[in-house]
Amino acid sequence: MGKIYAGTSGWAYASWKPGFYPAKLPAAKFLCYYSTRLNSVEVNYTFRSLPTKKLLKSWIDATPPNFKFAFKAHQRITHFLRLRNATGPTLEFFASLKVIREAKKLGPVLFQLRKSFQCDLALLQDFLAVLPNHFRAAFEFRHPSWFNEEVFGALRKANVALCMAESEELDTPYVTTADFSYLRLRKEKYSPKARKKVEARVADLAQRGNVFLYFKHTKIPEGTRHAENLFKNING
C-alpha cells in the first residue's frame, strides 16, 4: 500500500481566512499551519523563478518530517524551449532542489506543457533520457495528441508519471506509467458524487504506489477541505 500525499496548488492565500487559516494568523505562519492539516503542496513559484537555498530551507524548517513538496518545472524548459535543447536548464532546475531533496521532503517535479504543444514522441524520448533517475517526474500534457500508447510506453520506460489532470476543458486518460501517481484536480466544483469517484480512484492507485494529489487553489479554501475529507474517508 502506497502513501497518499494530498493538498492544494499553493498555500499563500489570505482569502482562506477564516475558513482554513485562523483569522489572526500572520502570512509568515501559513505554511507551518497548512502542514499541520495536509501533508503535501504543489509549488507554482518555481514555474517562474529558481528557488534559493535560503527559501527552501525556510520551507523545510516550517514543515514536519513527512511533508512533501511537489514543484512545477520552470517555464523556460516547458514553455520557451518546449523541451528542445533543454538539458542545461533542466539539470540546473533539478540542482536548485538539492537542499530539499537532501531533507527528504521532495515530491515529484511536474513538467506542464503548453496547451498548443502537440505530440512529438522523439523529442519527448530525448528529453526523458536526460532526467536524473534519482528524481521523480510527472508530465502534464494538455493537447490530446499526446494520449497514445507510444507516449505511455516512453513514460513507463523512464518511470515518469502521466499526470492525471482533470479540468472543465480536458480529462487525462486514467493510465499509470510509473511506480507512483500524480493527480491534478482542476474543476471549479466537486459534488459529493464526484469526490467519491476521486476517492475510489486514489484508493485504487495507492495499491500500486505512492499517490500525489492536488486540488485547485481558489479564493475559498474548498480544495483544502476536499483533501482533508479524502484522507478521512480513505484512511478511516
C-alpha positions as a printed Julia matrix, in Angstrom:
236×3 Matrix{Float64}:
   0.0    0.0     0.0
   1.46   3.32   -1.04
   1.23   6.54    0.93
  -1.22   9.25   -0.07
   0.06  12.82   -0.25
  -2.74  15.33   -0.75
  -3.06  19.07   -0.7
  -3.59  22.08   -2.93
  -1.62  24.0    -5.51
  -0.2   26.64   -3.19
  -0.83  27.82    0.34
  -0.22  31.62    0.46
  -3.81  32.79    0.23
  -5.08  35.35    2.73
  -8.61  34.76    1.43
  -8.5   31.38    3.17
  -9.1   33.18    6.46
 -11.06  32.24    8.5
 -12.32  29.23    6.55
  -8.98  27.43    6.77
  -6.41  29.69    8.41
  -7.2   31.24   11.81
  -8.32  34.85   11.42
  -5.29  36.31   13.21
  -2.63  34.02   11.75
   0.15  36.06   10.05
   1.06  35.15    6.47
   4.54  34.07    7.57
   2.91  31.23    9.52
   0.61  29.99    6.75
   2.84  27.11    5.6
   3.51  25.93    9.14
  -0.24  25.82    9.84
  -1.05  24.28    6.44
   1.37  21.43    7.15
  -0.44  20.54   10.39
  -3.53  19.63    8.37
  -2.22  18.48    4.98
   0.94  16.57    4.1
   1.89  17.98    0.71
   1.67  21.06   -1.5
   2.32  21.79   -5.16
   4.63  24.79   -5.63
   3.94  27.04   -8.62
   6.63  29.59   -7.61
   9.31  27.58   -9.42
   7.5   27.95  -12.74
   8.92  31.47  -12.97
  11.84  31.57  -10.53
  14.52  29.2    -9.32
  14.26  28.8    -5.56
  17.13  29.93   -3.39
  18.67  27.68   -0.78
  17.52  30.14    1.91
  13.92  29.99    0.72
  13.85  26.21    0.57
  15.44  25.96    4.0
  12.68  28.16    5.43
  10.07  25.82    3.93
  11.88  22.79    5.29
  12.01  24.29    8.77
   8.31  25.2     8.67
   7.07  21.68    7.91
   7.15  18.29    9.66
   9.47  15.46    8.56
   6.86  13.6     6.49
   5.79  16.64    4.45
   6.42  16.63    0.68
   6.77  19.48   -1.82
   5.97  18.95   -5.49
   7.5   21.56   -7.8
   6.36  22.81  -11.19
   9.31  22.86  -13.6
  10.48  26.25  -14.84
   8.67  27.73  -17.84
  11.97  28.11  -19.7
  12.06  24.33  -20.02
   8.43  23.62  -20.85
   7.1   26.79  -22.46
  10.03  28.67  -24.02
  12.33  25.85  -25.12
   9.47  23.34  -25.32
  11.83  20.56  -24.16
  14.18  21.16  -27.11
  17.89  21.68  -26.28
  16.8   21.96  -22.64
  19.34  19.7   -20.95
  21.25  22.54  -19.28
  18.23  24.39  -17.84
  16.68  21.1   -16.75
  19.74  19.94  -14.83
  20.08  23.45  -13.34
  16.49  23.26  -12.17
  16.98  19.89  -10.5
  20.2   21.12   -8.9
  18.3   24.03   -7.35
  16.19  21.5    -5.42
  19.18  19.73   -3.85
  18.65  21.03   -0.33
  15.03  19.91   -0.21
  15.89  16.51   -1.67
  18.55  16.04    1.0
  15.93  16.91    3.62
  13.79  14.07    2.18
  10.9   16.44    1.51
  10.99  16.4    -2.28
   7.98  15.04   -4.1
   7.71  14.86   -7.9
   8.68  17.58  -10.36
   5.79  18.42  -12.69
   6.5   19.28  -16.32
   3.37  21.04  -17.56
   3.34  21.6   -21.33
   1.56  24.34  -23.26
  -1.96  23.6   -24.46
  -0.78  24.17  -28.04
   2.22  21.81  -27.7
   1.36  18.79  -29.86
   2.83  15.32  -29.59
   6.47  14.88  -30.59
   7.47  11.41  -29.45
  11.13  11.62  -30.47
  11.56  14.93  -28.65
   9.94  13.51  -25.53
  12.18  10.42  -25.6
  15.29  12.57  -25.95
  14.2   14.74  -23.05
  13.33  11.82  -20.78
  16.8   10.36  -21.39
  18.47  13.3   -19.6
  16.28  13.33  -16.49
  18.22  12.37  -13.34
  16.98   8.96  -12.23
  17.12   9.87   -8.54
  14.24  12.35   -9.01
  10.56  11.61   -9.6
   8.97  13.4   -12.54
   5.46  13.73  -13.95
   4.22  15.14  -17.26
   1.0   17.07  -17.72
   0.08  17.02  -21.4
  -2.64  19.49  -22.32
  -3.01  18.62  -26.01
  -4.91  15.37  -26.68
  -2.43  14.23  -29.33
  -0.12  13.05  -26.52
  -2.56  10.46  -25.26
  -1.37   7.4   -27.15
   0.36   4.11  -26.36
   3.74   5.19  -27.75
   3.89   8.12  -25.33
   2.67   5.97  -22.43
   5.37   3.43  -23.27
   8.1    6.07  -23.29
   6.97   7.32  -19.9
   6.91   3.78  -18.47
  10.42   3.09  -19.72
  11.65   6.19  -17.84
   9.41   5.57  -14.78
   7.84   9.01  -15.31
   4.2    9.51  -14.32
   1.47  10.64  -16.66
  -0.18  13.45  -14.68
  -3.86  12.6   -14.45
  -5.31  16.07  -14.75
  -8.97  16.92  -14.98
 -10.49  20.28  -15.74
 -13.52  21.74  -17.47
 -11.59  21.54  -20.75
  -9.75  18.21  -20.71
  -9.58  14.93  -18.83
  -6.39  12.91  -19.0
  -6.79   9.16  -19.54
  -6.65   7.03  -16.41
  -3.3    5.43  -17.22
  -0.41   4.66  -14.85
   3.12   4.84  -16.22
   5.3    4.95  -13.07
   5.61   3.43   -9.62
   3.77   6.47   -8.22
   0.78   8.51   -9.38
   0.23  12.26   -9.78
  -3.24  13.84   -9.97
  -4.27  17.46  -10.52
  -7.95  18.15   -9.87
  -8.72  21.49  -11.51
 -12.52  21.61  -11.81
 -14.26  24.55  -10.2
 -16.68  22.37   -8.23
 -16.67  18.8    -6.96
 -20.02  17.34   -6.0
 -20.22  14.64   -3.31
 -20.6   12.07   -6.1
 -17.52  13.41   -7.91
 -15.49  13.36   -4.69
 -16.47   9.74   -4.08
 -15.2    8.92   -7.56
 -11.89  10.65   -6.79
 -11.57   8.76   -3.5
 -12.15   5.42   -5.23
  -9.54   6.25   -7.85
  -6.97   7.32   -5.27
  -7.58   4.21   -3.16
  -7.03   2.08   -6.27
  -3.85   3.91   -7.24
  -2.48   3.63   -3.69
  -2.5   -0.15   -4.12
   0.28   0.34   -6.69
   2.44   3.0    -5.04
   2.5    6.49   -3.56
  -0.11   8.97   -4.75
   0.38  12.73   -5.02
  -2.88  14.65   -5.41
  -3.54  18.38   -5.59
  -6.84  20.22   -5.73
  -7.0   23.58   -7.47
  -6.46  26.67   -5.33
  -9.38  29.1    -5.36
 -10.31  32.22   -3.41
 -12.09  29.99   -0.93
 -10.36  27.05    0.77
 -12.64  24.43   -0.75
  -9.71  22.36   -2.03
  -8.22  22.05    1.45
 -11.49  20.64    2.75
 -11.69  18.17   -0.12
  -8.13  16.99    0.57
  -8.79  16.59    4.3
 -12.01  14.68    3.68
 -10.23  12.42    1.21
  -7.72  11.44    3.91
 -10.5   10.82    6.4
 -12.66   8.74    4.07
  -9.84   6.59    2.67
  -7.86   6.08    5.86
 -10.83   5.9     8.21
